[in-house]
Amino acid sequence: MTLSEGEKKYILDSVNDDCRIDGRQRNNYRLMQVETDVIDHANGSARLRIGETEVLVCVKAELETPKPETPDRGAIQFFIDCSANASPQFAGRGGNELASDIQSCLDRAFSSPSVLDYTALCVERGHFSWTLFVDILILQCGGNLYDAVSLGVKAALYNTVIAKVAVKFLADNKPEVEVSSDPSKGFKLDVTNVPCFMTFLRIGNHCVLDPSLEEESCGQGSLVVGITVQGIVTHVRKVGPGSFHPTSMEDALNTANAIGPLIHMQLLSKLKEETADKRGFLR
Protein backbone atom coordinates (compact mmCIF):
# COMPACT_ATOMS: atom_id res chain seq x y z
CA MET A 1 0.00 0.00 0.00
CA THR A 2 1.40 3.37 -1.06
CA LEU A 3 0.93 6.17 1.46
CA SER A 4 1.65 9.86 1.18
CA GLU A 5 4.14 11.53 3.47
CA GLY A 6 1.27 13.18 5.33
CA GLU A 7 -0.43 9.84 5.93
CA LYS A 8 2.81 8.30 7.16
CA LYS A 9 3.37 11.19 9.57
CA TYR A 10 -0.18 10.82 10.86
CA ILE A 11 0.40 7.10 11.57
CA LEU A 12 3.76 7.85 13.21
CA ASP A 13 2.25 10.55 15.44
CA SER A 14 -0.65 8.28 16.42
CA VAL A 15 1.78 5.54 17.46
CA ASN A 16 3.85 8.01 19.46
CA ASP A 17 0.66 9.10 21.26
CA ASP A 18 -0.32 5.43 21.90
CA CYS A 19 -3.60 5.94 20.04
CA ARG A 20 -3.38 4.30 16.63
CA ILE A 21 -5.45 5.37 13.62
CA ASP A 22 -8.12 2.74 14.42
CA GLY A 23 -8.26 3.71 18.10
CA ARG A 24 -6.15 0.86 19.45
CA GLN A 25 -3.21 1.19 21.80
CA ARG A 26 0.19 -0.13 20.74
CA ASN A 27 -0.29 -3.53 22.41
CA ASN A 28 -3.90 -4.16 21.31
CA TYR A 29 -5.12 -6.69 18.76
CA ARG A 30 -7.99 -6.17 16.35
CA LEU A 31 -11.21 -8.17 16.62
CA MET A 32 -10.63 -11.85 15.82
CA GLN A 33 -13.20 -14.29 14.47
CA VAL A 34 -12.64 -18.05 14.36
CA GLU A 35 -14.70 -20.90 12.98
CA THR A 36 -13.72 -24.58 12.91
CA ASP A 37 -14.84 -27.65 11.00
CA VAL A 38 -15.42 -25.66 7.81
CA ILE A 39 -14.10 -28.22 5.28
CA ASP A 40 -15.69 -31.61 4.68
CA HIS A 41 -13.52 -34.71 4.30
CA ALA A 42 -10.67 -33.13 6.27
CA ASN A 43 -9.38 -34.30 9.64
CA GLY A 44 -9.54 -30.73 10.89
CA SER A 45 -10.04 -27.22 9.58
CA ALA A 46 -10.42 -23.62 10.69
CA ARG A 47 -11.10 -20.21 9.25
CA LEU A 48 -9.68 -17.26 11.14
CA ARG A 49 -10.00 -13.54 10.58
CA ILE A 50 -8.07 -10.69 12.22
CA GLY A 51 -9.30 -7.33 11.03
CA GLU A 52 -9.12 -7.52 7.25
CA THR A 53 -6.79 -10.54 7.21
CA GLU A 54 -8.40 -13.94 6.64
CA VAL A 55 -6.82 -17.41 6.42
CA LEU A 56 -8.20 -20.89 5.84
CA VAL A 57 -6.37 -23.91 7.30
CA CYS A 58 -7.00 -27.57 6.46
CA VAL A 59 -5.38 -30.58 8.18
CA LYS A 60 -5.23 -34.00 6.55
CA ALA A 61 -3.68 -37.05 8.24
CA GLU A 62 -2.05 -39.78 6.18
CA LEU A 63 -0.40 -43.03 7.26
CA GLU A 64 3.24 -43.20 6.25
CA THR A 65 6.41 -45.04 7.20
CA PRO A 66 8.24 -43.09 9.93
CA LYS A 67 11.78 -41.88 9.39
CA PRO A 68 14.50 -44.32 10.51
CA GLU A 69 15.88 -41.76 13.00
CA THR A 70 12.44 -41.31 14.61
CA PRO A 71 10.72 -44.71 14.34
CA ASP A 72 8.25 -43.92 17.14
CA ARG A 73 7.17 -40.44 16.04
CA GLY A 74 4.80 -38.92 13.54
CA ALA A 75 5.41 -35.68 11.65
CA ILE A 76 3.81 -32.45 10.50
CA GLN A 77 4.30 -30.57 7.23
CA PHE A 78 3.10 -27.13 6.19
CA PHE A 79 2.09 -25.81 2.77
CA ILE A 80 1.06 -22.19 2.19
CA ASP A 81 -0.70 -20.67 -0.80
CA CYS A 82 -1.28 -16.94 -1.19
CA SER A 83 -4.47 -16.36 -3.15
CA ALA A 84 -4.10 -13.80 -5.97
CA ASN A 85 -7.39 -12.29 -4.75
CA ALA A 86 -5.89 -11.61 -1.31
CA SER A 87 -3.56 -8.87 -2.50
CA PRO A 88 -2.29 -7.50 -5.84
CA GLN A 89 1.26 -8.34 -4.70
CA PHE A 90 0.35 -12.05 -4.77
CA ALA A 91 -0.39 -12.04 -8.50
CA GLY A 92 1.78 -14.49 -10.45
CA ARG A 93 4.57 -15.68 -8.15
CA GLY A 94 4.50 -12.58 -5.96
CA GLY A 95 3.39 -14.42 -2.83
CA ASN A 96 5.91 -17.28 -3.03
CA GLU A 97 8.63 -15.53 -1.02
CA LEU A 98 6.23 -14.52 1.75
CA ALA A 99 4.71 -18.01 1.86
CA SER A 100 8.20 -19.52 2.10
CA ASP A 101 9.11 -17.21 5.00
CA ILE A 102 5.96 -18.05 6.97
CA GLN A 103 6.41 -21.76 6.28
CA SER A 104 10.01 -21.56 7.52
CA CYS A 105 8.82 -19.96 10.76
CA LEU A 106 6.22 -22.69 11.27
CA ASP A 107 8.75 -25.45 10.56
CA ARG A 108 11.14 -24.07 13.17
CA ALA A 109 8.40 -23.42 15.73
CA PHE A 110 7.10 -27.00 15.45
CA SER A 111 10.53 -28.65 15.42
CA SER A 112 10.58 -28.96 19.21
CA PRO A 113 9.14 -32.24 20.59
CA SER A 114 7.50 -30.25 23.40
CA VAL A 115 5.12 -28.51 20.96
CA LEU A 116 3.14 -31.65 20.08
CA ASP A 117 3.19 -35.20 21.36
CA TYR A 118 4.55 -36.67 18.14
CA THR A 119 4.73 -40.11 19.75
CA ALA A 120 0.91 -40.10 19.89
CA LEU A 121 0.99 -40.10 16.08
CA CYS A 122 2.89 -43.40 16.02
CA VAL A 123 0.68 -46.38 15.10
CA GLU A 124 3.24 -49.18 14.91
CA ARG A 125 6.87 -48.43 15.73
CA GLY A 126 9.03 -48.49 12.63
CA HIS A 127 6.08 -49.37 10.37
CA PHE A 128 3.27 -46.80 10.48
CA SER A 129 2.80 -43.29 11.83
CA TRP A 130 0.55 -40.36 11.02
CA THR A 131 1.85 -37.39 9.07
CA LEU A 132 -0.24 -34.23 9.38
CA PHE A 133 -0.36 -32.20 6.18
CA VAL A 134 -1.38 -28.64 7.03
CA ASP A 135 -2.56 -26.62 4.02
CA ILE A 136 -2.88 -22.88 4.59
CA LEU A 137 -4.66 -20.56 2.16
CA ILE A 138 -4.37 -16.79 2.63
CA LEU A 139 -7.75 -15.49 1.49
CA GLN A 140 -7.32 -11.83 2.31
CA CYS A 141 -4.31 -9.76 3.31
CA GLY A 142 -4.95 -6.91 5.71
CA GLY A 143 -1.68 -6.99 7.67
CA ASN A 144 -0.19 -9.28 10.32
CA LEU A 145 -0.19 -12.50 8.31
CA TYR A 146 2.25 -14.36 10.59
CA ASP A 147 0.01 -14.09 13.64
CA ALA A 148 -3.16 -14.94 11.71
CA VAL A 149 -1.59 -18.04 10.15
CA SER A 150 -0.24 -19.35 13.47
CA LEU A 151 -3.56 -18.84 15.26
CA GLY A 152 -5.41 -20.49 12.37
CA VAL A 153 -3.05 -23.47 12.51
CA LYS A 154 -3.61 -23.90 16.23
CA ALA A 155 -7.39 -23.72 15.76
CA ALA A 156 -7.31 -26.29 12.94
CA LEU A 157 -5.11 -28.68 14.96
CA TYR A 158 -7.50 -28.29 17.89
CA ASN A 159 -10.31 -29.38 15.56
CA THR A 160 -8.36 -32.32 14.12
CA VAL A 161 -9.62 -35.84 14.81
CA ILE A 162 -7.31 -38.75 13.93
CA ALA A 163 -8.85 -42.12 13.13
CA LYS A 164 -8.27 -45.19 15.26
CA VAL A 165 -6.01 -47.75 13.56
CA ALA A 166 -5.56 -51.46 14.23
CA VAL A 167 -2.48 -53.26 12.89
CA LYS A 168 -2.27 -57.03 12.56
CA PHE A 169 0.72 -59.02 11.35
CA LEU A 170 -0.04 -61.88 9.01
CA ALA A 171 1.74 -65.22 8.85
CA ASP A 172 4.38 -63.84 6.48
CA ASN A 173 5.00 -60.98 8.94
CA LYS A 174 3.36 -58.45 6.62
CA PRO A 175 1.27 -55.84 8.44
CA GLU A 176 -2.43 -55.47 7.74
CA VAL A 177 -3.95 -52.08 8.58
CA GLU A 178 -7.57 -51.44 9.49
CA VAL A 179 -8.64 -47.79 9.79
CA SER A 180 -11.86 -47.09 11.66
CA SER A 181 -14.42 -44.95 9.84
CA ASP A 182 -16.14 -43.98 13.09
CA PRO A 183 -15.01 -40.44 14.09
CA SER A 184 -16.15 -41.01 17.68
CA LYS A 185 -13.44 -43.66 18.07
CA GLY A 186 -10.69 -41.30 16.95
CA PHE A 187 -8.49 -39.14 19.14
CA LYS A 188 -7.47 -35.50 19.29
CA LEU A 189 -4.03 -34.08 19.93
CA ASP A 190 -3.24 -31.84 22.88
CA VAL A 191 -2.48 -28.46 21.28
CA THR A 192 -2.03 -26.55 24.53
CA ASN A 193 1.71 -26.10 23.96
CA VAL A 194 1.44 -25.22 20.26
CA PRO A 195 3.04 -21.75 19.97
CA CYS A 196 1.50 -18.73 18.31
CA PHE A 197 3.33 -15.87 16.63
CA MET A 198 3.26 -12.27 17.81
CA THR A 199 4.45 -9.66 15.33
CA PHE A 200 6.00 -6.44 16.63
CA LEU A 201 6.27 -3.78 13.92
CA ARG A 202 8.68 -0.93 14.61
CA ILE A 203 7.24 2.46 13.73
CA GLY A 204 9.52 5.28 14.80
CA ASN A 205 10.77 4.57 18.31
CA HIS A 206 7.92 2.24 19.27
CA CYS A 207 6.67 -1.23 18.40
CA VAL A 208 3.02 -2.06 17.72
CA LEU A 209 1.24 -5.41 17.89
CA ASP A 210 -1.05 -6.72 15.15
CA PRO A 211 -0.08 -4.09 12.55
CA SER A 212 -2.61 -3.14 9.89
CA LEU A 213 -1.73 -2.91 6.21
CA GLU A 214 -1.36 0.88 6.50
CA GLU A 215 0.99 0.55 9.45
CA GLU A 216 3.08 -2.08 7.67
CA SER A 217 3.50 0.36 4.78
CA CYS A 218 5.39 2.81 6.98
CA GLY A 219 7.13 0.40 9.39
CA GLN A 220 10.89 -0.11 9.68
CA GLY A 221 10.94 -3.87 10.14
CA SER A 222 9.16 -6.48 12.22
CA LEU A 223 10.08 -8.93 14.96
CA VAL A 224 8.12 -12.21 14.87
CA VAL A 225 8.12 -13.96 18.25
CA GLY A 226 6.86 -17.50 18.82
CA ILE A 227 5.33 -17.76 22.29
CA THR A 228 3.71 -20.63 24.21
CA VAL A 229 0.82 -20.60 26.65
CA GLN A 230 3.41 -20.63 29.47
CA GLY A 231 5.03 -17.47 28.07
CA ILE A 232 8.11 -19.33 26.79
CA VAL A 233 9.73 -17.83 23.70
CA THR A 234 10.32 -20.59 21.12
CA HIS A 235 11.25 -18.61 18.03
CA VAL A 236 12.44 -15.10 17.12
CA ARG A 237 12.82 -13.84 13.57
CA LYS A 238 13.37 -10.38 12.14
CA VAL A 239 11.37 -9.69 8.99
CA GLY A 240 11.92 -6.87 6.54
CA PRO A 241 14.48 -4.05 6.46
CA GLY A 242 15.56 -1.90 9.37
CA SER A 243 17.02 -2.88 12.72
CA PHE A 244 16.03 -3.28 16.37
CA HIS A 245 17.87 -1.77 19.30
CA PRO A 246 18.59 -4.36 22.02
CA THR A 247 16.31 -2.42 24.37
CA SER A 248 13.46 -2.56 21.85
CA MET A 249 13.96 -6.29 21.43
CA GLU A 250 13.94 -6.80 25.18
CA ASP A 251 10.72 -4.78 25.49
CA ALA A 252 9.10 -6.81 22.71
CA LEU A 253 10.04 -10.12 24.34
CA ASN A 254 8.75 -8.95 27.72
CA THR A 255 5.48 -7.87 26.10
CA ALA A 256 5.16 -11.21 24.32
CA ASN A 257 5.79 -12.99 27.64
CA ALA A 258 3.00 -10.96 29.29
CA ILE A 259 0.37 -10.89 26.52
CA GLY A 260 1.07 -14.19 24.73
CA PRO A 261 -0.45 -16.47 27.39
CA LEU A 262 -3.62 -14.35 27.39
CA ILE A 263 -3.99 -14.76 23.62
CA HIS A 264 -3.56 -18.54 23.98
CA MET A 265 -6.08 -18.84 26.81
CA GLN A 266 -8.68 -16.73 25.03
CA LEU A 267 -8.26 -18.69 21.80
CA LEU A 268 -8.56 -22.07 23.54
CA SER A 269 -11.56 -20.85 25.53
CA LYS A 270 -13.37 -19.66 22.42
CA LEU A 271 -12.52 -22.84 20.53
CA LYS A 272 -14.21 -24.87 23.26
CA GLU A 273 -17.28 -22.65 23.03
CA GLU A 274 -17.20 -22.71 19.23
CA THR A 275 -17.27 -26.50 19.27
CA ALA A 276 -20.79 -26.23 20.63
CA ASP A 277 -22.22 -23.18 18.85
CA LYS A 278 -19.98 -23.20 15.71
CA ARG A 279 -19.17 -19.54 16.08
CA GLY A 280 -16.50 -17.76 18.17
CA PHE A 281 -15.41 -14.16 18.60
CA LEU A 282 -12.32 -12.82 20.34
CA ARG A 283 -11.46 -9.34 21.52
N, C-alpha and C positions, 0 to 999 in steps of 0.2 A: 504494500500500500504506500503510495507516494503522498507525503504530507508537505504542506508549505512550512516555511520557517516560523510563521506565526502560530500555526497549529502545534508544531514541535515545542515551541516555547510555552504554550499554554499547558501542554502535557507535563513538561518539566516543572513548571511552577506548581501545578496541582500535586505532583508527587512530593515536591519540597514541603508543601503545606499539609501533607498527609490527608488529602482529600482529592482522590483521583477523579477523572472526568465523568465517571459513572457513579460517583458518590462513595465509592469504597475507600477504606483505608489501605495502607500499603500491604498489610498482612491478611487481607480479606479475599476470599474466593467468591466467584460469581455463583448464581443459583445452579445447582446440579440436578439433573434428572436421570434416573436409571430404571431400566426395564430389563428383565431377564426372560429366558425361554422364548425368544422371539424367532428362532429358526427351527423348523421341523427337521427331523432326521439328523440332528446334531446332538452330541453328548451334552453340550452346554452352550449357551449363547447369552449375549447381553448387548444392549444398546445404551450408550451413555452420552449425555449432552452437558457441556459446561459452557454457559453463555451461548455463543454462536458456533462453538466447536462440537461436532457430533461424530462418534465412532461406533462401528458395529464390529463385534468380536464373536467368532464362532470357534468352538473347540470340538475336535473329532479325535477319538481314541482308536488306535489301530494296534493289533498284536504284531509284534516284531521280535526278532532274536536280539537279546541284549548284547551290548558290546562285551568283548572278552575281559576288558579291565574292570567292568562293573556288571558281573553276571547276575547280581541280585537287585538291580535297580532299573527302573523305567527311565524315560527321558521326556523332554519337552522341546518343541521347536516352534519358532515364530516366523510368520510370513506377513508382510505389510504391503498393502496396496493403497496408493493415494488416488482417489477418484478424480478424474479430470474436471468433474463438476464441482469439486470441493473448493478449488482455487485455480485461477488462470495460470499460476506458476507450475501447476501439476500437469499441464498439457504436454503431450508427447512423453518424454522421459524426464520431465522437470522434477517429478516427485521422487525419483529413484534414490537420489543422494540423501534426502531427508528420511525416507523409509529405511535406508541402510543404517543411518545413524541411530534411529529409534530402536531398530532391531538389535543393533550392537549393545545398546544400553540394557535392553531386556535380557539378552543372552548373558551378560555379565551379572545382572541382578539376580538371575535364577540359577547361577552356577553353584551357589552355596547349597550344600545338602540340608542346611537348616531352614531353607525357604519352604520346601515341600518335602513330604515323606516319600522320597522316590522309591524306597523299598516296598511301599504299599502298592506300587504299580507292577511289582514282580509277580508273575503268575506261577512260573516254574523256573527255578534257578538254572541259568545257563541255556534255557530253551525258549521261554516266552516271557515277554514283559510288555506293558502298555507304553506306547509313545503317544503323547498328546500333541496334536498339530493345532496350533493356535493361529487362525487366520484373522487378520485385522484389516478392516476397510475404513479409511478416513472418508466420511461422507461430506463433511463440511469443515472448513478451516476458518476458525475465528480466533486463533491465538491459543497458546499453551497446549500444544499437541502432546507433548511428552506426558504431562500429568493425566490428560484425558485418556490416552492409550493405556497407561498403567492401571488406572482405576477401572477401565472397561475390562481389562484382562482379569483383574481380581474378581470382578463381578461375574464374568463368564465362568471362571474356574469354580467359583462358589456354586454356580448353577449346574456344574458338570456332574453327571451320574455315569459311573463306569460299570459295565455289565459284569455279572458274576461268571466266572469261567471254571470249568472242571476239566482236568487233564488226566487222561488214562494212558498207560503204556501197554501196547499190545505185545503179543508173544515175541515179535521180532525187535522189541524195544523201541518201536516207533511210537511217538506220542499221538494221541487222538484228542482233539480239542472240542469241547462242547460249550458254546456261548449261550447263556440264558437270554431269552427275549423278554423276560419280565423285568421292567424297570424297578419294581419294588424290591427286587432281590439284589440290585446293584449297590454300590457304595459311593460315598462322596469323599473327596479329599479335604483335609483340614487346611484352609487357606489363611488361617489367622496370621501366620508369619510371612505371608507373601508381601513384599515391599511395594510401596507406591512411590512415584516420583513427585518431587516438589521443585518447580522451576522458579528461580530467583532471577529476575531481569534487572540489570543495573541501568538506571536512568539517572544521570547526573551523579550525585553522591549517595544515592539511596537505592535499595533493591525493593522490588515489588513482587508479590506472589500472584500467580494466575494472571499473567499479562494478557491484555486484549491485543487484537491485531494492530490497532493504532499505536499502542504502547510499544509493541515489538518493532514497529517501523522507526522508532526514534531511540531504541535501546542501544547500549554499548556492550552487549554480550550477556549471556545467561549462564547460570550455574544450576545444573540438574542434579538434585540430591535424592538418592534412594533411601527411604526411611521405613522402618518396621513399626509395628504396633507398640513395641517396647521403646521406641525412640532411638533405635540403633541405626547408625548410618551404614549402609551397605554399599553405596556406590556414589561417586562424585565425578561429574564430567562438566567441563566448560564447553559451551556451544557458542559459535559465532565469534566475531572479532572482539577487540577490546581486552581488558585485563581486570583482575580483581585484586584489590589491596588485601593483605592478610587479615586486617581487621574486618573488612567487609565479608570475607569468607567465614571468619569466625562467627560473626553476627548471623550470617545465613544459616550456618550449621546449628547454632543455638536456637534459632527460630524454628528450623525443621524439627529439632528435638522436642520443642514445646508444642508445636501445632500438629506435627505429623500423627502422633497417636490419636488426637481428636478426630482427624480426618478418617483414620482407619475405623475407629469405634462407631462414628456416625454412618459410614458406608456399610459396615457389617450389620448395624442395627436396622438400617433401612432395607437391606437385602432380606433380612428375616421377615420384616413386615411385607415386603413386596412379594415374597413367596406366597403369601396368603391373598393379597388384594391385587397383585400384578401391576402395581404402580408405586413408585417411590420417589420422594422429592427430598433434596438435601439443601440446607442453607449453611 
